[in-house]
Amino acid sequence: MDLCKKTMDLIQNYRILPKKHLGQNFMIDSHYLQLLASYAKIKRSDTVLEVGAGLGFLTRILAQKSKTVLAVEIDTRLVKVLQNELIAFENIKLIEGDILKDPIPPFQKLVSNPPFSISSPLLFWLLGRTFSHATLTLQEDFARRLNAPLGSKDYSRLTVSTYFHFEVELLDNVPRKAFFPLPKVDAVIVQLKHKTPSPFLVKDKGIFNDVVRTLFTQRNRKVRNAILPLFREHGPIDVAAKKKAFRLPFLNKRVRELAPEDFGMLANELSV
């Protein structure tokens, strides 16, 4: 099937155009769609989650390989396309809604070309979910941030959080010409698998997440200054809080110089 022509036909027939504010870029190259599904190693017993079903090209492939596809799409116009174009597939459960806000049934694998605009919140959404692995097409620059070297400009909250939870593998480059509309950057197929066991001990994941989030808002400051807003979140900083803050390790290091394990150690000190 010529997906480029099919895309143009659907856009004309349904009078739709991708909404730029949703970051929609439809993958229209069948080679990369098949490659994405192949990397996911889908079984007939799998329930697969697809985020941003778009025009249903990937959805169709997933439905042919799996038990159930949970196809999530936020754009009402595209939901209408999906309802009509995928009517023959009884194993597709179409969910009109926001993946970041609406309840989603359990799933084993996530296989998606998600809107580039939700890449970061989607990754943080995945941190609290149970699944086998996720195979995603992400913007190249964003994908590089997932395993950025310590101290580099791309080293971030996302890097530390991802390191703690997932093994990250960058599988294949996807040229921008594989999408419509043509994005400004190329993409990468990325696979995430839960780390078992975790790479270091964290006593309280909530505190760990708060520490990483707070410190990276001031990545160039020293820890002794960057940590104070975390204490202020719980009220005025009294003498006891100050003493605790100034007993923490790595006070003279800049946030960008902290390894993921260092964030874990700081969180554990605050968990006592």
C-alpha positions as CSV (number, residue, x, y, z in Angstrom):
1,M,0.0,0.0,0.0
2,D,1.3,3.5,-0.9
3,L,0.8,5.1,2.5
4,C,1.7,8.6,1.2
5,K,-1.2,8.4,-1.3
6,K,-3.4,6.8,1.4
7,T,-2.6,9.7,3.8
8,M,-3.5,12.3,1.2
9,D,-6.7,10.5,0.3
10,L,-7.8,10.3,4.0
11,I,-7.0,13.9,4.6
12,Q,-9.0,14.9,1.6
13,N,-11.9,12.5,2.3
14,Y,-12.2,13.5,6.0
15,R,-11.2,17.1,5.5
16,I,-8.5,16.9,8.2
17,L,-5.0,18.3,8.6
18,P,-2.7,17.4,11.5
19,K,-2.9,19.9,14.3
20,K,0.5,21.4,14.9
21,H,-0.2,22.1,18.5
22,L,-0.6,18.4,19.1
23,G,2.8,17.7,17.6
24,Q,1.2,15.2,15.1
25,N,3.5,13.7,12.5
26,F,2.0,10.6,10.9
27,M,4.5,7.9,9.9
28,I,3.8,7.1,6.3
29,D,6.7,4.8,5.4
30,S,5.6,1.1,5.6
31,H,9.2,-0.1,6.0
32,Y,9.6,1.8,9.3
33,L,6.2,0.9,10.6
34,Q,7.0,-2.8,10.0
35,L,10.4,-2.3,11.6
36,L,8.9,-0.7,14.7
37,A,6.4,-3.6,15.1
38,S,9.2,-6.2,14.5
39,Y,11.4,-4.7,17.2
40,A,8.5,-5.0,19.7
41,K,8.4,-8.8,19.3
42,I,4.6,-8.9,19.7
43,K,3.0,-12.2,20.6
44,R,-0.6,-13.4,19.9
45,S,-1.3,-13.2,23.7
46,D,-0.2,-9.6,24.0
47,T,-2.3,-6.6,24.8
48,V,-0.5,-3.7,23.1
49,L,-0.9,0.0,23.9
50,E,-0.6,2.5,21.0
51,V,-0.4,6.2,22.0
52,G,-1.5,8.5,19.2
53,A,-3.1,6.1,16.8
54,G,-3.4,8.8,14.1
55,L,-4.6,7.4,10.8
56,G,-4.3,3.8,12.0
57,F,-1.4,2.6,9.8
58,L,0.5,1.2,12.8
59,T,-2.7,0.1,14.5
60,R,-3.5,-2.2,11.7
61,I,-0.2,-3.9,11.8
62,L,-0.4,-4.3,15.6
63,A,-3.9,-5.8,15.4
64,Q,-2.6,-8.4,13.0
65,K,0.0,-9.6,15.5
66,S,-1.6,-9.2,18.9
67,K,-4.5,-10.3,21.0
68,T,-5.7,-6.7,21.7
69,V,-4.7,-3.2,20.7
70,L,-5.5,-0.3,23.0
71,A,-5.4,2.5,20.4
72,V,-5.5,5.9,22.2
73,E,-6.2,9.0,20.2
74,I,-7.0,12.5,21.5
75,D,-8.1,14.1,18.3
76,T,-11.9,13.6,17.7
77,R,-11.5,14.0,13.9
78,L,-8.9,11.2,13.8
79,V,-11.1,9.0,16.0
80,K,-13.7,9.2,13.3
81,V,-11.2,8.1,10.7
82,L,-10.1,5.2,12.9
83,Q,-13.7,4.1,13.6
84,N,-14.4,3.9,9.9
85,E,-11.0,2.6,8.6
86,L,-10.5,-0.1,11.2
87,I,-14.0,-1.4,11.6
88,A,-13.0,-4.9,10.4
89,F,-10.7,-5.4,13.3
90,E,-12.6,-6.7,16.4
91,N,-9.4,-6.8,18.5
92,I,-8.9,-3.0,18.4
93,K,-10.2,-1.1,21.4
94,L,-10.3,2.5,20.4
95,I,-9.9,5.0,23.3
96,E,-10.7,8.6,22.7
97,G,-8.9,10.6,25.3
98,D,-5.7,11.9,26.8
99,I,-3.1,9.2,27.7
100,L,-1.7,11.5,30.4
101,K,-5.1,12.0,32.1
102,D,-7.5,9.2,31.4
103,P,-7.6,5.7,32.8
104,I,-5.9,3.1,30.6
105,P,-6.4,-0.7,31.0
106,P,-3.4,-2.9,31.7
107,F,-1.1,-3.7,28.8
108,Q,2.0,-5.9,28.2
109,K,3.8,-3.8,25.5
110,L,3.7,-0.2,24.3
111,V,4.4,0.3,20.6
112,S,3.8,3.8,19.3
113,N,4.7,6.8,17.2
114,P,3.6,9.2,19.9
115,P,3.1,12.9,19.2
116,F,6.6,14.5,19.6
117,S,5.0,17.2,21.8
118,I,4.2,14.7,24.6
119,S,7.5,12.7,24.5
120,S,8.7,14.0,27.9
121,P,5.4,13.7,29.9
122,L,4.8,10.3,28.3
123,L,8.2,9.0,29.5
124,F,7.4,10.2,33.1
125,W,3.9,8.6,32.8
126,L,5.6,5.3,32.0
127,L,7.7,5.4,35.1
128,G,4.8,4.3,37.2
129,R,3.4,1.6,34.9
130,T,3.9,-2.2,34.8
131,F,4.7,-3.6,31.3
132,S,7.2,-5.8,29.5
133,H,8.8,-3.1,27.3
134,A,8.0,0.0,25.3
135,T,9.1,0.5,21.6
136,L,8.7,4.1,20.5
137,T,9.7,6.4,17.8
138,L,11.0,9.6,19.4
139,Q,12.7,12.8,18.1
140,E,16.4,12.2,17.7
141,D,17.5,15.0,20.1
142,F,15.0,13.8,22.8
143,A,16.1,10.2,22.4
144,R,19.8,11.2,23.0
145,R,18.8,12.8,26.3
146,L,17.6,9.4,27.7
147,N,21.1,8.2,28.1
148,A,23.1,11.4,27.9
149,P,26.6,11.3,29.5
150,L,27.0,12.8,33.0
151,G,27.8,16.5,32.8
152,S,26.8,17.0,29.2
153,K,24.3,19.6,28.1
154,D,21.7,16.9,27.5
155,Y,22.1,15.4,31.0
156,S,18.8,16.1,32.8
157,R,16.1,15.0,35.1
158,L,14.9,12.8,32.3
159,T,18.3,11.1,32.0
160,V,18.4,10.4,35.8
161,S,14.8,9.2,36.1
162,T,15.2,7.0,33.0
163,Y,18.5,5.5,34.2
164,F,16.9,4.4,37.4
165,H,13.9,2.7,35.8
166,F,14.9,1.5,32.3
167,E,17.4,-0.1,30.1
168,V,17.5,2.2,27.1
169,E,18.4,1.0,23.6
170,L,18.5,3.2,20.5
171,L,17.6,0.8,17.8
172,D,17.3,2.5,14.4
173,N,17.3,6.0,12.9
174,V,14.1,7.1,11.1
175,P,14.6,9.9,8.6
176,R,12.2,12.9,8.7
177,K,10.9,12.0,5.2
178,A,9.2,9.0,6.8
179,F,6.6,11.4,8.3
180,F,3.8,13.7,7.2
181,P,3.9,16.6,7.8
182,L,7.7,16.7,7.4
183,P,9.1,17.4,10.9
184,K,12.2,19.5,11.4
185,V,14.2,16.7,12.9
186,D,14.9,13.0,12.3
187,A,13.7,10.3,14.7
188,V,15.0,7.2,16.5
189,I,13.3,3.9,17.4
190,V,13.9,3.5,21.1
191,Q,13.2,0.5,23.3
192,L,12.8,0.7,27.1
193,K,12.9,-2.3,29.4
194,H,12.5,-2.2,33.2
195,K,15.7,-2.7,35.1
196,T,15.5,-5.6,37.5
197,P,16.8,-5.1,40.1
198,S,17.1,-1.3,40.3
199,P,20.6,0.0,39.8
200,F,20.8,1.4,43.3
201,L,18.7,1.5,46.5
202,V,16.1,4.2,46.9
203,K,14.2,4.1,50.2
204,D,11.3,6.4,49.0
205,K,10.7,6.8,45.3
206,G,8.5,9.8,46.0
207,I,11.3,11.7,47.7
208,F,13.8,10.5,45.0
209,N,11.5,12.0,42.3
210,D,11.2,15.2,44.3
211,V,14.9,15.6,44.7
212,V,15.7,15.0,41.0
213,R,12.9,17.3,39.9
214,T,13.8,20.1,42.3
215,L,17.6,20.0,41.8
216,F,17.4,20.0,38.0
217,T,15.4,23.3,38.0
218,Q,18.8,24.7,39.1
219,R,21.2,22.5,37.3
220,N,24.1,24.9,37.4
221,R,23.9,25.8,41.1
222,K,25.7,23.9,43.9
223,V,23.6,21.4,45.8
224,R,23.7,23.4,49.1
225,N,21.7,26.2,47.3
226,A,19.6,24.1,44.9
227,I,18.3,21.8,47.7
228,L,16.7,24.6,49.7
229,P,13.5,24.9,47.6
230,L,12.7,21.3,48.5
231,F,12.6,22.2,52.2
232,R,10.5,25.3,51.5
233,E,7.8,23.1,49.9
234,H,7.1,21.8,53.3
235,G,6.9,25.1,55.1
236,P,9.3,27.8,56.4
237,I,12.9,26.5,56.8
238,D,13.6,26.3,60.6
239,V,16.9,25.7,62.3
240,A,16.5,21.9,62.3
241,A,15.7,21.9,58.6
242,K,18.8,24.0,57.9
243,K,21.0,21.7,59.9
244,K,19.7,18.7,58.0
245,A,20.2,20.4,54.7
246,F,23.8,21.3,55.5
247,R,24.7,17.7,56.6
248,L,23.8,16.3,53.2
249,P,26.5,14.9,50.9
250,F,27.7,16.6,47.7
251,L,26.9,20.1,48.9
252,N,29.7,21.7,47.0
253,K,29.0,19.8,43.7
254,R,26.9,21.4,41.0
255,V,23.7,19.6,40.2
256,R,24.8,18.7,36.6
257,E,27.8,16.9,38.2
258,L,25.8,14.5,40.2
259,A,25.6,10.9,39.0
260,P,22.2,9.1,39.2
261,E,23.5,7.2,42.3
262,D,24.3,10.6,44.0
263,F,20.7,11.6,43.6
264,G,19.7,8.3,45.2
265,M,22.0,8.9,48.1
266,L,20.7,12.4,48.7
267,A,17.1,11.1,48.6
268,N,17.9,8.4,51.1
269,E,19.5,10.9,53.5
270,L,16.3,12.9,53.3
271,S,14.2,9.8,53.9
272,V,15.6,9.2,57.3
